[in-house]
Amino acid sequence: MKNKTVLITGSTSGIGLGIANHFAKEGYNIMFHGLELNGEEIAKKIAEKHHIKAAFSNANLLQPEAIEGLVNETIKTFGHLHVLVNNAGIQYVSPIEDFPNSKYEAIIAINMNAVFYASKAAWKQMKKQKFGRIINVSSVHGIRASEFKSAYVTAKHGVIGMTKVMALEGAPFNITSNAICPGYVKTPLVEGQIKDQAKAHQMTESEVIEKVMLKKQAVKEFVPLEAISDMAILLAKNSSTTITGTSFVLDGGWSAQ
Ligand code: NAD
């Protein structure tokens, strides 16, 4: 994919990093993004390994102007923006009555509102190119609920709604919009949840993995990063023009029940 550019939010950790590695292998130029302090180094190493161009930004997704700046910087650096992967996200687990308002608002801002601001900022360029692929990393929690996750479930359901609207508005311009909805993937975000859930459920960490996290998945395995990045690569293809407005659920059979 010489000369194609992808911006992946939250690509210096976890799922975003997995997706970035796969896009790099396919030859895309990448705008890395995230709050990890070694982001610059990660971008440089992957660029050298795969002979692609890469840059890095640590724009804070809590700030709409910073999100717009991130998209504009990508277009300025690479001259294009073909694929936008809205991946960054945070989690906080608590019963509703104790859920801190500041955590609720941050989850809505990063996991949902940032998807809107980034896509909005990319829209003009994608329209001009007559090519755009918006890939939103939602979650099985975009279609199912779990207790103690009021903010996260709300944000992830919202992302699926937004994905559909963007598909309708993007269709005349070859801009597609889809969501990927994974079950549990073993990333730093989940490592944190294991601890929080253990507290909320008053269980040990291994009990949480067995009895809470993977309980709802028919396949008792964490979803591999490769499955998610394979899906993202498919959705980014030139030939994927008619795959739009939908959600791809990689949840080990969770939502089949
Ligand atoms: P992670 O914690 O490993 O990575 C999150 C990334 O988002 C990091 O790069 C972090 O720096 C970035 N980020 C967080 N807050 C930010 C902010 N304010 N500004 C800029 N960047 C910020 O998490 P992950 O597990 O890889 O999750 C990635 C996405 O996948 C999230 O949207 C998450 O909800 C979703 N998801 C994860 C799982 C899972 O089991 N891990 C399952 C379903 C969906």
Residues whose N, C-alpha, C, O or C-beta is under 5 A from the ligand:
A	BS01	NAD	G10 S11 T12 S13 G14 I15 G16 H33 G34 L35 E36 A59 N60 L61 L62 N87 A88 G89 I90 I110 V137 S138 S139 V140 P182 G183 Y184 V185 T187 P188 L189 V190
